[in-house]
Amino acid sequence: HLDEVVDVRNSSEFASLSNDINQTVTVLKGYIEAAEKRIEQELEFARTIQDSALPKNFAFPRNDFKVFATMDPAKEVGGDFYDFFFVDQNKLALVIADVSGKGIPAALFMMRAKTAIRSVAESGQTVSETLYRANNMLCEGNDAEMFVTVWLGILEISTGRLTAANAGHEYPAIRKKDGGFALYKDRHGFVLGGMEGVRYTEYDLQMD
């Protein structure tokens, strides 16, 4: 109990011991305060890493689709992220993901996962092949045994056909024409980073 003050003065030895204990507690409080500030600085750094990795430009010079995304993290930094990018002029990749754990390790693993998924998808691979290859990349050197859940979809803009796969993530919610939302209870595969060689099953949806 660091707010307790020792005050025993019935001998010089006890008085000296009381002073030593109180001085030690004062120093310890200073160490704790400095550690708390350092942790807060590290969390702020992790928040900056996380925020800088998320795409913020939702304006595209075309009118056949619109994209918007937002993420409001809790005070403690996690590994949630989203991404969207073209794999060719007619195909838009959409990513929603969540890394296990919190703090700087989660933020750094988030960067690894985001980069792995994007680099494979942009090379022209299918959704299932993208998750397969990204998973193997994330398993390599994963001594911290971290993992990431991922929903990945590639939308063919001209037809509205969406090809997707789910690696242990939440069900996606689809917004209907009337403005309501419905969960699509897709089949879940294994998380990325958990075990090498895992295969993932694609499914198709027609977006209206």
For each residue, the residues with C-beta under 8 A, 3 or more apart:
1: 4
2: 25 28 29 32
3:
4: 1 25
5: 22
6: 17 18 21 22
7: 18
8: 14 15 17 18
9: 14 15 18
10: 14
11: 14 15
12: 15 16
13: 16 17
14: 8 9 10 11 17 18
15: 8 9 11 12 18 19
16: 12 13 19 20
17: 6 8 13 14 20 21
18: 6 7 8 9 14 15 21 22
19: 15 16 22 23
20: 16 17 23 24
21: 6 17 18 24 25
22: 5 6 18 19 25 26
23: 19 20 26 27
24: 20 21 27 28
25: 2 4 21 22 28 29
26: 22 23 29 30
27: 23 24 30 31
28: 2 24 25 31 32
29: 2 25 26 32 33
30: 26 27 33 34
31: 27 28 34 35
32: 2 28 29 35 36
33: 29 30 36 37
34: 30 31 37 38
35: 31 32 38 39
36: 32 33 39 40
37: 33 34 40 41
38: 34 35 41 42
39: 35 36 42 43
40: 36 37 43 44
41: 37 38 44 45
42: 38 39 45 46 103 104
43: 39 40 46 47 76 77 103 104
44: 40 41 47 48
45: 41 42 48 49 104
46: 42 43 49 50 77 103 104 106 107
47: 43 44 50 51 73 77 107
48: 44 45 51 52
49: 45 46 52 53 104 107 108 110 111
50: 46 47 53 54 73 77 79 80 81 107 110
51: 47 48 54
52: 48 49
53: 49 50 81 110 111 114
54: 50 51 69 71 81 82 83
55: 58 69 82 83 84 85
56:
57:
58: 55 66 67 68 69
59:
60: 65 67
61:
62: 65
63:
64: 157 158
65: 60 62 92 155 157
66: 58
67: 58 60 84 92
68: 58
69: 54 55 58 82 84
70:
71: 54 80 81 82
72:
73: 47 50 77 78 80
74: 78
75:
76: 43 102 103
77: 43 46 47 50 73 102 103 104 106 107
78: 73 74 98 99 101 102 106
79: 50 97 98 99 100 101 102 106 107 109 110 113 148
80: 50 71 73 97 98 99 110
81: 50 53 54 71 95 97 98 99 110 113 114
82: 54 55 69 71 94 95 96 97
83: 54 55 93 94 95 97 114 117 118
84: 55 67 69 92 93 94 95
85: 55 92 93 118 121 122
86: 89 91 92 93
87: 91 92 93 121 122 124 154
88: 91 124
89: 86
90: 156 157 158
91: 86 87 88 154 155 156 157
92: 65 67 84 85 86 87 154 155 157
93: 83 84 85 86 87 118 121 122 152 153 154 155
94: 82 83 84 152 153 154 155
95: 81 82 83 84 114 117 118 150 151 152
96: 82 150 151 169 172
97: 79 80 81 82 83 110 113 114 117 148 149 150 151 169
98: 78 79 80 81 148 149 169
99: 78 79 80 81 106 109 110 113 146 147 148
100: 79 106 146 147 148 191
101: 78 79 105 106 109 146
102: 76 77 78 79 106
103: 42 43 46 76 77 106 107
104: 42 43 45 46 49 77 107 108
105: 101 108 109 144 146
106: 46 77 78 79 99 100 101 102 103 109 110 146
107: 46 47 49 50 77 79 103 104 110 111
108: 49 104 105 111 112
109: 79 99 101 105 106 112 113 138 144 146 148 193
110: 49 50 53 79 80 81 97 99 106 107 113 114 148
111: 49 53 107 108 114 115
112: 108 109 115 116 138
113: 79 81 97 99 109 110 116 117 134 138 148 150 192 193
114: 53 81 83 95 97 110 111 117 118
115: 111 112 118 119
116: 112 113 119 120 133 134 137 138
117: 83 95 97 113 114 120 121 130 131 134 150 152
118: 83 85 93 95 114 115 121 122
119: 115 116 122 123
120: 116 117 123 125 129 130 133 134 137
121: 85 87 93 117 118 125 127 130 152 154
122: 85 87 93 118 119
123: 119 120
124: 87 88
125: 120 121 129 130 133
126: 129 130 163 202
127: 121 130 131 152 153 154 163 164 165 200 202
128: 131 132 165 199 200 201 202
129: 120 125 126 132 133
130: 117 120 121 125 126 127 133 134 152
131: 117 127 128 134 135 150 152 165 167 189 192 200
132: 128 129 135 136 198 199 200
133: 116 120 125 129 130 136 137
134: 113 116 117 120 130 131 137 138 150 192
135: 131 132 138 139 167 190 192 193 194 195 196 198 200
136: 132 133 139 140 196 197
137: 116 120 133 134 140
138: 109 112 113 116 134 135 142 147 148 192 193
139: 135 136 142 193 194 195 196
140: 136 137
141:
142: 138 139 145 146 193
143:
144: 105 109
145: 142
146: 99 100 101 105 106 109 142 193
147: 99 100 138 168 191 192 193 194
148: 79 97 98 99 100 109 110 113 138 167 191 192 193
149: 97 98 167 168 169 170 191 192
150: 95 96 97 113 117 131 134 166 167 168 169 191 192
151: 95 96 97 164 165 166 167 169 170 172
152: 93 94 95 117 121 127 130 131 164 165 167
153: 93 94 127 162 163 164 172
154: 87 91 92 93 94 121 127 162 163 164
155: 65 91 92 93 94 160 161 162 207
156: 90 91 159 160 161 162 163
157: 64 65 90 91 92 160
158: 64 90
159: 156
160: 155 156 157 206 207 208
161: 155 156 204 205 206 207
162: 153 154 155 156 204 205 206 207
163: 126 127 153 154 156 202 203 204
164: 127 151 152 153 154 172 186 202 203 204 205
165: 127 128 131 151 152 189 200 201 202 203
166: 150 151 169 171 172 186 187 188 189
167: 131 135 148 149 150 151 152 188 189 190 191 192 200
168: 147 149 150 188 189 190 191 192
169: 96 97 98 149 150 151 166 188
170: 149 151
171: 166 183 184 185 186
172: 96 151 153 164 166 183 184 186
173: 181 182 183 184
174: 181 182 183 184 205 207
175: 179 180 181
176: 179 180 181 182
177: 208
178:
179: 175 176
180: 175 176
181: 173 174 175 176
182: 173 174 176
183: 171 172 173 174
184: 171 172 173 174 205
185: 171
186: 164 166 171 172 203
187: 166 201 203
188: 166 167 168 169
189: 131 165 166 167 168 198 199 200 201
190: 135 167 168 194 195 198
191: 100 147 148 149 150 167 168 194
192: 113 131 134 135 138 147 148 149 150 167 168
193: 109 113 135 138 139 142 146 147 148
194: 135 139 147 190 191 198
195: 135 139 190 198
196: 135 136 139
197: 136
198: 132 135 189 190 194 195
199: 128 132 189
200: 127 128 131 132 135 165 167 189
201: 128 165 187 189
202: 126 127 128 163 164 165
203: 163 164 165 186 187
204: 161 162 163 164
205: 161 162 164 174 184
206: 160 161 162
207: 155 160 161 162 174
208: 160 177
